[in-house]
Amino acid sequence: MDVIKIIGTALLSVTALFVIAKIMGHKQVAQLDFFDYVSGITIGSIGAELATNLEEPWKPLIALGIYGVVSILLSLLTHKFPKTRKYINGTPTILMNNGKLYRKNLKKAKLDLSEFMLLCREQGYFDLNEIQTVVFEHNGKLSILPKAANRPATPSDLKITAEATHIGTEIIMDGRIIGENLKRMGLDQKWLDKQLKEQGFKSAKDVFLAICDSDKKLSLFAVE
């Protein structure tokens, strides 16, 4: 009987977490603000408690629902009233600009110089003289604007007209032909068989991944 209860509460926990996650939407960890981060940890903890609470599973279930509703309401509030974002999510803080470090803003961001240097190095900047501006975002990440002399050259800088690029389309995945994508590209099985033969493949089963670009160029990756 206890085994059945454990399975039932575990399934209830998984279902509740799945539903709340779907309703709340999903962000990358780097995009989470402080409240989202704390709420995520708390909701996960409550979900774990729900999975093991055999006597009164409704208690953690209610708590789970409350955290989910509050998170959704705060998200709607910041979307509806943009001015509330600075109070709920915080605001970006300039830590460095034009060769000057702002001690007060570093203290506000709760960063010491060692941590600041570490975050800069993580983005590939080992010399602060290469940096024009550093902004500490509300999600705890640094946005760095390099000086013009240290900025990577772009086609417009070199007076070059670059051709537009497009996302490739998967034609074969795990040895299986995706007929829908093949048809959408205006191609057929005969064309694909010819491409496979020209690149030394006997059949699609020998191909792990095949991607076709807008110029009908097929890139093949063999199964290892």
N, C-alpha and C positions, 0 to 999 in steps of 0.2 A: 504493500500500500504506500509506504514511504517513497519507494522508487517511482511510483506513478505520480506522486505529488511533486517530487523533484523534477521529473520530466515536464510536468504541467507548468510549474512555476518558471522553469528555464525557458520553455517555449513562450510563455507569457512575457517574460523579460525581453527576449529577442524581438518579439512582435512589437512590443511597446517602443523599444529603442529604434526599431526600423521605421515605424510610423512617425515618431517624433523627429527623427533625422530627416525624413522625406519632407515633412511639413516645414521644418526650420530651414531646409536647404543646406548645401554643403559648400564650404570654403576650403581653400588650401590652408595649411597650418600657418603659413607666412601671412595670410590675409586676416587671420583672427585678431580681433581686438582683445583687450584684457578680459572684459566681461564674458565674451564668447569662449575664451580659453578656459576660464574658471568654471563656467556653466557646463562646458563639455566634460571636464574632469568630474564635476559633481554628478551630472546625469549618468555618466558611466559608472560611478560608484553606487549610485542608487539602483541602477540596473543590475549590478552585481548582487546587491542586497536582495532585490526582488527575486532573483533567480534562486536564492537559497532560503528565503523566508517561507517556510511551509505552513506556518500557523496563520499569519495575517498578511498575505501578499498584497492586500488592497492598500495598506499604509504606504509602502514605498511606491506603489503604482500611482497613488494620488500625488505624492511628492514629485514623482517623475513628470506627471502632467502639469503641475504648477510651474516647475522650472522651464518646461517646454513652452508654456503659454506666456510666461514673463519674457523669455527670450524673443518670442515672436512679436509680442507687443512692443518691446523696445526697438526691434528692427523696423516695425511699421512706423513707430514714432519718429525715428531718425529719418526715415524715407519721406514721411509726410511733412515734417517740420525740420528742415535742414539746420536751422540754428541750434537745435538741441544736440547736434552731433558733437560739438566741442565739449559739452558737459558729460555726455555718455561715453563717447569714443576718445575724447582728447583731441588735441590739435598738434600739427607738425611744429617742430622746434628747430631753429637754425643753430647748429653747434659750431659751425665754422664758416667764415665768408671772407673772401679776399685776403687770405693769409692770417686772419685773426680768429683765435679760438675764444669762445664765450664761456668763461668759467661758470657764470650764473646759470646758463642754459644746460651745461653739462651736469651741474648739480641738480637742476630740475628734472633732467632725464635720468637721474640716478646712475650716471656713468662716470667712472674715473678715467684718467688718461690712458691707462693700460687697456681697459676694455674698449675705449674709443679707437685706439690704434689697432687692436685686434679686429674689430669690425671693418675697419678700413682695409686691412690686409686681406680679409676674407673676400673682399671685392676686387682685389688685385692692385691696391694702392699702397705701396711700401714707402713712398716718399710724399709727405704732405704738401710739398711744393708743387706737385702736379694737380692739386685739387683747388677748384675755385670755390665751391659751396658744398657743405654737408648738411643735410636735413634729417632729423630724427623723426620718423613717422610714428603715428599712433599705434602701429602694430609692432613696434620695437625694432624695425629695420632701418638701415641708413640708406638714404638716396644721395648719391654723389654726382656732382656736376664737375667734370674735369676742366682744367683750363683749356682754352682754345688750341694752344700749341700741343697739348697732350691728347686731344680728342682724335679718335680714329678717323682717317680720311674716308669720305663718302663719295659716291659717283658725282654728286653735285659739286663737291669741292674740286674734283678733278675735271669738271666740265664734260663729264661723260654721261650719255643718255643710256640708262640701264633698262633692259627689257623686263617687262612684268613677269613675275614668277607665280606659279600656281601649285596648289597642293596636289601631290600624286594620288592616284586611285589604286587601291589594292585589287589586283586581278586574281592572284592566287595566295591563299593563306593555309599553312599547314598541309600543303599538297592538294588542297581542294580549290577548284576553280569557282570563282564568284561570278556566276553567269549574269547576274543583275548588273554588276559593275561593268562587265565586258560589253553588255548590250548598251548601257548608258554612254559608253565611250564611242559607240558606233562601230564596234569591232565584233568579230565572230570567232568561232572555234578554229576555223581554217587559218585565220591570221595568227592566232595564238600558237597553234601547232608549228607553224612555219618559224615563228620567233624562237620557240623552244629548241627546234632542230638547229637553227643557225647558231645558238649559243651553247650547243652541246648537251642538251637535255633530251632524254627519251620521252618523258611524259611529265605531266604536272605533279605527279607523286614524288618526283625527285626534287621538287622546288619547295623550299620552306616559305619564301615570300617573293611575290612578284608585284612590282609597282609600275604603273604606266603614267607618264606625264602628259601634258597637254599637246606635246609634239609627237605623240604615239611612240615614244621611246620607252622600251620595256627594260627595267632593271630587275635582274633575277638573283636570288640568294639561295644557294644550295642547302639541302638538308645535311646536317653533320651528324 
